């Protein structure tokens, strides 16, 4: 198709950075790679993928730069990612003010100061362990438990500022973590091998905590 002119460029997208790395190693056709990367999801696999992409001249397209919207300080987070030498960042946006702020960050790169970096790391530290990347591969749950939404509420409730709202939303759910039968189907589908059943129990506890 590419030789015939029907396809101009070929890229690859995914959440499993190890598989994406292998794809770049084995193919000379790929021109872009899109994957989740942010200050929480900054491990050796993500770094290795950035390195090989740069070596091969493959463009890096960053999704989930704010980890599904749960990371506070969006400006600091996006500026931090821009420092890592990526090609494009694609944050989700709803408000026109978000569009203006995000686009302005690309006009002039402003690296984070040591104080800003420390502040950002302190904000995300409570979220680092067993972090749900919101890829939704775990769903649908056979029992109808909204796994992704519960994980999101459970992460946001830790931020305190929205605790009451998160707890109210959880209480209004038709099905919650208590409806989990622990069949394990979600964990089999999770590309990050997260202990989802235990995570749901913990999120349930946090969302009911007074």
Buried (B, 14 or more C-beta within 10 A) or exposed (E): EEEEEEEEEEEBEBBBBEBBBEBBEEEEEBBBBBBBBBBBBBEEBBEBBBEBBBEBEBBBBBBBBBBBBBBBBBBBBBBBBBEBEBEEBEBEEEEEEEEEBBEEBEEEEEEBEEEBBEBBBEBBEEBEEEBBBBBEBBBEBEEEBBBBBBBBBBBBBBBEEEBEEBBEBBEEBEEBBEBBEEEEBBBEEBBBEBEBBEBBBBBBEBBBEE
